[in-house]
């Protein structure tokens, strides 16, 4: 009976450690005036640990990255350009509002869902200029969107490697003939 209890105990922690889910219902690439622009909408499912940290005033960072590569059959793909965007989401307890910061711009929201709606989307994001792209070439765009645990306060980073609650990411590759 002791062995059965031990086996049950070992199964419970592994069942609790599941990767968080994120959907990417919209991801489009277009040419606008010769430039390559990307639009996306992500739908992350925040874990209870992330929401509790936000409620306690810990800022959380979301990062979107896009890398444009020229596809080559004779060698590794050549990186043409890389673009990145970072959003900072935080809770302001004194005003009971949510703040989203993007670069030097900030905006307050009354609820977490409204703040997340801003953080999880981008439209007409220019990821490559016309002079970087050649007509008739094939390109591949590597897109990723993630919660960046590296920008959390240091004491929190020490324990996050073993916690699946903070692993929230999605990646996609898109091919385009230019």
C-alpha positions in Angstrom: 0.0 0.0 0.0 2.9 2.3 0.7 4.2 1.9 -2.9 0.7 2.8 -4.3 0.5 6.0 -2.3 4.0 7.0 -3.4 3.1 6.4 -7.1 0.0 8.5 -6.7 2.0 11.3 -5.0 4.5 11.3 -7.9 1.7 11.6 -10.5 -0.1 14.5 -8.9 2.7 17.2 -9.3 3.3 16.2 -13.0 -0.5 16.6 -13.8 -0.4 20.0 -12.2 2.5 21.2 -14.4 0.9 21.9 -17.7 1.9 24.5 -20.2 -0.3 27.5 -20.4 -2.3 27.9 -23.6 -2.3 30.7 -26.1 -4.2 31.0 -29.3 -3.3 33.1 -32.4 -6.5 33.4 -34.3 -5.2 36.2 -36.6 -1.7 36.5 -38.1 -1.4 38.2 -41.5 1.4 39.5 -43.7 0.8 42.1 -46.4 2.7 44.3 -48.7 1.9 48.0 -48.3 3.8 50.4 -50.5 6.5 47.8 -51.0 7.0 47.3 -47.2 6.1 44.1 -45.4 3.6 44.7 -42.6 2.3 42.2 -40.0 -1.0 42.2 -38.1 -1.8 39.8 -35.3 -4.3 39.0 -32.5 -3.2 36.7 -29.7 -5.4 35.3 -27.0 -3.4 34.3 -23.9 -4.9 32.4 -21.0 -3.3 33.9 -18.0 -2.7 31.5 -15.1 -3.8 32.3 -11.6 -0.2 32.9 -10.6 0.3 35.6 -13.2 -3.0 37.3 -12.3 -2.1 37.2 -8.6 1.3 38.8 -9.3 -0.4 41.5 -11.4 -2.9 42.2 -8.6 0.0 42.7 -6.2 1.6 45.3 -8.5 4.2 43.2 -10.3 4.5 44.5 -13.9 4.4 41.8 -16.6 6.0 42.3 -20.0 4.7 40.9 -23.3 7.1 40.7 -26.3 6.2 40.3 -30.0 9.1 39.5 -32.4 9.3 39.1 -36.1 12.3 38.0 -38.1 12.4 38.1 -41.9 14.7 35.6 -43.6 15.5 35.1 -47.3 15.0 31.5 -48.1 18.1 30.0 -49.8 18.3 26.4 -51.0 22.1 26.3 -51.1 22.9 27.6 -47.6 21.1 28.6 -44.3 18.5 31.2 -44.7 19.8 34.8 -44.6 18.4 37.1 -41.9 17.2 40.3 -43.5 15.7 42.1 -40.5 14.3 41.7 -37.1 11.6 43.7 -35.4 10.4 43.7 -31.8 7.7 45.3 -29.7 7.4 45.2 -25.9 4.3 46.1 -23.8 4.4 46.6 -20.0 1.2 45.7 -18.2 0.8 46.7 -14.5 -1.9 47.3 -11.9 -2.2 50.6 -10.2 -3.7 49.9 -6.7 -4.2 53.5 -5.7 -6.4 54.2 -8.7 -7.7 50.6 -9.2 -6.7 50.8 -12.9 -4.6 48.8 -15.3 -1.8 50.6 -17.1 -0.3 49.5 -20.5 3.0 51.1 -21.5 4.4 50.9 -25.0 7.6 52.8 -25.4 7.0 56.3 -24.1 3.2 56.0 -24.4 0.9 54.9 -21.5 -2.8 54.3 -21.2 -5.0 53.4 -18.3 -7.9 50.9 -18.4 -10.6 50.1 -15.9 -10.3 46.3 -16.3 -7.7 43.6 -17.0 -9.6 42.3 -20.0 -9.5 45.7 -21.7 -5.8 46.2 -20.9 -5.1 42.7 -22.4 -7.0 43.5 -25.5 -4.5 46.3 -26.2 -1.4 44.2 -25.3 -2.3 41.2 -27.4 -2.7 42.8 -30.8 -0.9 44.9 -33.5 -2.1 46.1 -36.8 0.0 47.2 -39.8 3.3 46.7 -38.0 6.1 47.4 -40.5 8.6 44.7 -40.1 10.6 45.2 -43.4 11.3 48.2 -45.5 10.9 48.1 -49.3 14.7 48.5 -49.9 15.4 45.4 -47.8 13.3 43.1 -50.0 13.9 42.0 -53.6 11.2 41.2 -56.0 11.0 37.5 -57.1 12.7 36.2 -53.9 11.1 33.9 -51.3 11.0 35.0 -47.7 10.1 33.4 -44.4 8.8 35.3 -41.4 9.4 33.8 -37.9 6.9 35.3 -35.5 6.8 34.8 -31.7 4.6 36.3 -29.0 5.4 35.6 -25.3 5.3 36.7 -21.7 8.8 37.7 -21.0 9.8 36.3 -17.6 13.3 37.8 -18.0 12.0 41.3 -17.3 10.4 40.3 -14.0 12.0 41.4 -10.7 15.1 39.2 -10.0 13.7 37.5 -6.9 10.8 36.2 -8.9 13.1 34.9 -11.8 14.9 32.5 -9.5 11.9 30.3 -9.0 10.2 30.6 -12.4 12.3 28.0 -14.3 10.3 25.2 -12.7 6.9 26.8 -12.9 4.8 26.2 -16.1 2.4 29.0 -15.0 4.8 31.6 -16.3 5.6 29.9 -19.7 3.2 31.6 -22.1 4.3 31.7 -25.7 3.4 31.0 -29.3 5.5 30.8 -32.4 4.6 30.6 -36.1 6.5 30.6 -39.4 5.0 32.1 -42.6 6.4 31.9 -46.1 5.9 34.6 -48.6 6.9 35.0 -52.3 7.7 38.7 -52.8 
